[in-house]
C-alpha cells in the first residue's frame, strides 16, 4: 500500500486537478445553451457537476501524497489524462443523445480532444448549437494540449510541470525551452494560440460566417481538427473566400507555434523565414496543391483552372495539415489525388504545431541521414554529421527518429490488419488507420468525406479510437506503458 501511495496517488492527485480544470471548460457550451435556450441545457448541468465532483473527490482523497513528478510519472499521467477526459467529455453527448452508445460517444470525444475530426454523428445541422460548440471546443482545447494548459496553471498550486510538458510535447527534440521556466513557456504558447485564434475568428466573420459558425470553425481550424457543425463540412458555405481564409489559417497552424512566439519576442520575421522545418511544411503543401490542381485539370475533373486550383488547394492543405475539412467528395477524384493527400498527412506538419503525424522535422532528419549513409558508402571514413538549424543532430536523436518510424510503421500495419480481420476491405481499413493515427479524420472508401465512421462496428471503432490516442501522444508516450521495464522500480 505504501508503494502504491507513493507511485500512483500523486499522479491521481494531479489528474483530479486536471479533471476539475476540464469541468470548467463545460461552462462555455453551458453558456451557449443558456443564451440560446437549447434543449441540451440540462445535459450540461449534469455533466459539469459530475465532472467537477469526480475531480474534486480524486484530488481530496490523494491530497496528502503530493510530490514532484518523476519522468515516468509524466508519461503515465499524460496517458491517463488523454483517456480519462474523453470519458467525461462523453457526458453531454450521452445525456442529450440517449440512443448514442458509450463506444460511439467515447470515439466522438476522443476524436475531438485528439483533433482527429472523425465523427460517428449525422444530422449535425439539427443538433442543438451547444452540442456542436462542445464538439468543436474539445478540438481547440486538444490543439495545443490540455496538459500544456495545465502546466501553465498547476505550478500555482505547487505542482511541477516539466515532466508533463516533455511527455505531451510533439517532435523529436523536446528539451528546448523558449523561456527559463516551463510554465512561462506554456503560457507563451497559449498566448500565441489565443491571439491567432482571435484573428481567425474575425477573418471568418468578415468572410460571411455568422458569429457562432465563425467561432466553431475557428476552434477546428486553429486546432487542425476539422470537425464541423454541418454534415456537408466546409462545402456547406459554397464560398471560395471562406475556403481561402481557411487555407491561410491551416497553413499558419501547421507551423511551429514556438516560431511565432520567437518572432514576437525578437520582433523579426527572419526567425520564421530561416527555419528549415517551416519552409519544408509550406513548400510541401503548396507543391502538393499545385500538383493535384494540375492533375485534376488535366483529367478534366473541373472545367477551368481556377476551380481546380481552389478545390485542390483547400482539400490538399486540409488533409496534409491533418485538419480534415472537405469542400467536395475527393474520394471520387481519380485515384492518384486522394492517395497523395493521404500520404502527405503523415509528414507535412511541423513539430510544435497543432497537427499530428510523423512531423516534417523527422522527415528532414530521415532525408539527411539517408544522404549521410549514401555518402558514407562512397567514402567510408568520412566524418559527416547531420546538421539542422546550424546545429549537429546527435546520434541519439537520429536513433530515436528511426525507432519512431519503425514503431509508426508497425502500428499502422498491425492496426490495419486488425480492421481487415474484422471484415473491412483493405482500402477502408488502411485509410481509416492512417487517418486516425495521423489525427486527420476522413479516410477513403467507406470512411471517405461523404460518409463517416458510423459504418464501423464496436470493435473497429475501439481500434480506431486507440489509433487516435497513440497518434496524438506520438506512440512512444503510450506504448512505453506496455513495457515491463516501465513498471519496474
N, C-alpha and C positions, 0 to 999 in steps of 0.2 A: 504493500500500500504506500509506503514511504517513497519507493522508487517511482510509482505511478504519479504520486502527488508532485514530485519534483519534475518529472519529464512531461506529463500531459496537462496537468492543471494550469500551469502558467500560460500554455497555449490556448486552452479553453477560456481563460480569463480575458485574453486579448480578443479572442473570437467573439465573446459576449459584447465587448465594446464595439466591435465592427458591426455586429448584428443590430445593436441599438442605433448606431450611425445610419445603417441601411434603412431602419424603420423610419427615420426622419425623412428620407427621400420619398416615402409614400405620401407625404403631405402635399407634394406637387400635384399628382393626379387627384388627390382628395380635394384640393382647392379647385381644380378644374371641374370636378363633379359638383362641388358646392355652387360655383358660379353658374355653371350650365344647367344645374338641376337634373343631371342624367341619372339613369337607373342604377349605376354602379356605386352610388354613394355609400350604401350600407356595406358593400363588399370591402371598400377601403377602410371604413371604420373598424371592421373586424380584423382585417389583415394588419392594420397598423398596431392595434392593441396586442394581438397575438405575437407579432414580431418584436415589439418593444418589450413585452413581458418576458419572452423567451430569452432575449439578450440580457435583460436585467437579472434574471434568475441565474443564468450561466455566469455572469460577472460576479454576482454577490456570493454564490457558493464557493467560488475559487479565488476570492479576493485576497486571501491570506497567503497565496502561493506565487505572488508576483516576483519576477526576476528578469534580468536582462536575457533576451532570447539568444540562443546559440544558433550557428549557421544551419544545423539540421532542423531546428525549430522553425526557421523561416520557411523551409520547403513544405513541412507538414502543415503549417498554419495557412500558407497560400492555397494549398490544395483543399484544405478544409473550408476556407472562405469561399472558394470558387465552386464547391459542391454544396455548401450549406445555403448560401444566399439565393441561388436559383430555387431551392425548396421553399423559402419564404416568399420569393417573387411569384410563385405559382398561386399564392392565396387569393389575390384579387381575381385572377382568371377562373379559378375553380369555384369561388363563391358566386361569381356572376354568370359563369357558363357551366351550369350543373352537368351538362352532358359531356363535358371535356374530361377525359381520363387524366390521372396523375402523370402517366407516361408522356402524353402529348403536352400537358401543361408544363412539365419539367423541361421537355425538349424546347418549348417556346421560350421559357425563361432562360435556359442555358444559351439558346441562340441569341437572346438579347444581350446578356451580360458578356458573352464572348465576342460580341459584334459580328456574329456569323450572318444573320439576316435570313436564315432558313425559317420557314413557317409551316405549321400544320393547319392554320386557320383559314377559313374562307368567309366571304361576306364581310370583309373588313370595313367597307364603307358604311355598313349598317350597325357596326359596333358603337357603343357609347364613346364619345370623344375621350373620356378619361382612360378607357382601356387602351386605346391607341396611343395616348400620351405616355402611359406606363410602359408599353412595349418599346416605344422609341426612347424614352428616358433611360431605360435599362441599358440601351446601347451607348448612350452618351456617357453614362457612368462607367461602363466597362471599357470605353475607348481609351482613356488614359489610365484606367485601372482603379478600382475601389481601394486596392491596397495602397497605391501611391497617395491617394487622398487621405487614407488612414495614417500613413507615415507622416503627413503634414500636421495631423491633429493629435495623434496619440502621444507624441512626446510631451504635450501639455499635461497629460495625465500620468507621466512618469514611465512611459513605455518606450524603449529604444526601438528605432525603426530600420536600422541598416540592413538587418537580415531579411526583413520583409521586402525592402526595395530591391535587393540583389535577386531574390527569388522571382519577383514579379517583372523586373525589367527585361526588355527584349534585346536580343542580339548577343554576339559572342564576347563583347568587351563591356563588362558591367561595372567596373570599378571606377570609371571616370566620373568625377563629381563636378557639377557646374558651380557649386558653392561649397564652402568648407563644411557646412552641416547638411546632413542628408534631408532633414525636414525642410530646410530652406530650398533645397533642390526640388523637392516635390511641390512646394508652394509655387516656385517659379514656373515649373512646367504647367501646373494647373492654371496659373495666371495667363500664360500664353494661350493655352487651350480655350479658356473662357473668352479672351479678347477676340480670338479668331472666330469663335462660335457666334459672338455678337455680330461680327462683320458678316458672317454667312447668313444669319437671321435677317439682317437689314437688306442684304442683297436679294434674298428670296422674296421678301415683302415688296421690294421695289420692282422685282421682275413679274409680279402679278399674283403671287400666292396670298391667301388670307393669312392673318397673323398666326392662327392655330396651325395651319398647314406649314407655314414658314418655320415655326418653332419645331414641329415634329421632324421635318425634313432636315433642319439644321442639326438636330440631335443625331440623325442617322447618316448625315454626310460627314460631319467632322469626326465621328467615331469610325467612319468607313464601315458602317454596319449594314445599311441598305434596307432595313425594314421600312415599310411604307404603310400609311393608314388606308391605302387604296389597293383593291385587288389588281388593278392594272399597273401598279407600281408607278414609275415616272411617266409612263405613256398616258396616264390619266389627264395630264395637263396639256398634252399636244402643243408644247411651247418650245421652239428652238432656243429662245432666250434663256429660259429656265434651265434647259439642258446644258447650255454652255456655261452658265453660272455654276451648275453642279460640277462640271468638268474642272473648272478652275479650283474650286474648293476641295475636290477629291485629290487633285494633284498637290495642293498645299498640305493636306492632311497625310499624304503618302510620304512626306519627307520628315526627317528627324526634328521633333519639336525642340530639342535642345539647341539646334542651329538657330531657330527663331529667337530663343532666349539669349543666345550669344550675340546675335545681330542687334538685339535691343540694347544689351549691356555695352557693346563696343561701338554702337551707332555706325555700323558698317555692313553693307550688304555683301562685301567681299568674303566674309566668313562662310556665307551660304554658297556663293558662286564658286569658291575654291574647293568645296567638299566633293570628293570623288563619288561618294555614295549618292548624294543628292543629284549630281549630274547624271549618274547612271540611271536612277529612278526616272527622271524626266525624259532622258533620251530613249529608254526602253518603251515608255508609254507613248511618246509621240511617234516613234518609229513604228510601233505596233499598230497605232491608229491609222497611220498613213498606209501601211501595208494592207490592212484589212479594207480600208476605203478603196484602194486601187483594185483589190481582189473583187470586191462587191460590184464596183463599177464595170470592171472587165467582164464579169459574168452577168451583167445586166440585171442584177437584183434590184437596183434603183436606176431610174431613167436618167438622172442628172448627177453631176459630180457633187454638188452642194449637199444634196440629200444623203448620198453615200458617205460623204465625209462626216456629216452631222451624226448619223446613226453609228458609224464606225467609231468615231472619237468618243461618243458618250458611252457606248457599251464596252469598248475595249478598256477605257480608263476605269469604268465602273468595276469590271471583272478583274483587271490586273491589279487594281488597288485593293481588292478584296471587299469592295462595297457591296456589289450585288444588285444594284438597281438595274432595271431593264426598260428601254423605251420601245422595244419591239421583241418579238419572239426570235431571238438569234439562233434558237435551236433549229429553225427552218432554213438558216443560211447554208450555203454549200459547206461541206464537212470541214474543210481546212480552217475556216474562220473561227468557229466555236472551239475547236481543239487548240488552236493557237492561243486564244484567250484563256482557256483553262490552264495551259502551260505557263502563261505569264503571271497568273495569280499566285504562283508559288514563289516568285523571286523578285517581283518589281518593287515592292515597298521597302522603305528604309527601316533599319533598326531605330527605335525611339519614335516611330510614327504610331498611329493608331491601327495600322494594318497588321496583317499576320503573314504566315508563310515562312519560307526559308530566309528571306531578307536579302536585299541587294548586297550588303556588306559581306555576307557569307559567299554569295555568288562571285564577288570580286576576288575574295581570298582564294576560292577554288580555282579561278582562272589563272591567277598569278602563281599559285602553287603548281598547276599543270605546266605553265610556261617554264617555271623553275626546273621541273623534273625533265622536260624535254631538252632544256639547255644542258642539264647535267648528263644526259645520255651522250651528247656530243663532247662535253668537256667534264669528265668525271671528277676532277679535282677542283673545279671552280667553286668559289665562295660567293653565293648569290642569294642573300636573304630577301624575303618578301617585304616590300615597303608599302605602307598605306598611310596617307596623311603625313608624309615626311617622317614616319617612324617605322622602325623594324617590327614586324609582326613576329612575336615569339613562337617557337615551335609548339609550345603547349596550346596556344590559341589555334594554330593550324590543326593540331591533332583533335582539338575539341570540335572544330568545324567538320572535320572528316567523320568524327564519331556521330555528330548530329545528323549528317547526311545519311549515314548508314542506318541510324535509328528511324529517321524520317522515311526512307525508302522501305524499310522493313515494316513500319507501321501502316503505310499506305497499302502495301501488298497484303499484309496479314488481315487488315480490316476489310479490304475489298474481297478477299477470299471468304470471310465470314458472311458478307452480304450475298455473294453468289451461292454459298452453301444454303442460304435461306430461300433461294429460288429466284433472286433478281437477275436480270440479264447483265452482262458484263459492262456494257456502256453505262447503264444506270448505276450499277454498284461502284464502278471505278470513279465516275464523275461525282457521285454523292460523297465518297470518302475524300476525294481531293478538295471538293468544295467545303466540306466540314472541317477537315484538318487544317485548311488554309483560312478558315473562318470567312469564306466568301459567300456562301448561300446557295444560289441556284446552280444546278448541275445540268446534265443533258438527259435526253430521253424522258423517262417518267418523272424526273425531278427537275425538268427544264423550267425556264422562266414563265411558261404558260400554265404550268402545273405547280404543285408544291409537295412537301414531304408527307402529306396525309395519306399518300398511296402506300407508305411503308407499314408493315406490321410492328407490333410492340418490340420484338427482338431487334429488328432492323433499326427502329427508332433509337433504342438504347445504344446500339453500336455507333450510330451517327452522333449521339449525344456525347459518348466517350471521346470520339474523334474531335469534336469541338473543344472539349475540355483540354485534352493534351495539346491540341494545336494552339490554343490561347496561351497556355503556360509553357510553350516551346518544348514539349515532350519530356525533356530530362527532369524538369521540376516535379512532374507527376510520376514518371516511370521509376525514378530513383527510390520511391516509396515501396516498390515491389522487390527491391533487392535485399537479401538477408543482411548485408553489411550495414544498411541504414538503421536497422533495429538493434544492432549490437552496441554494447556500451563502449 
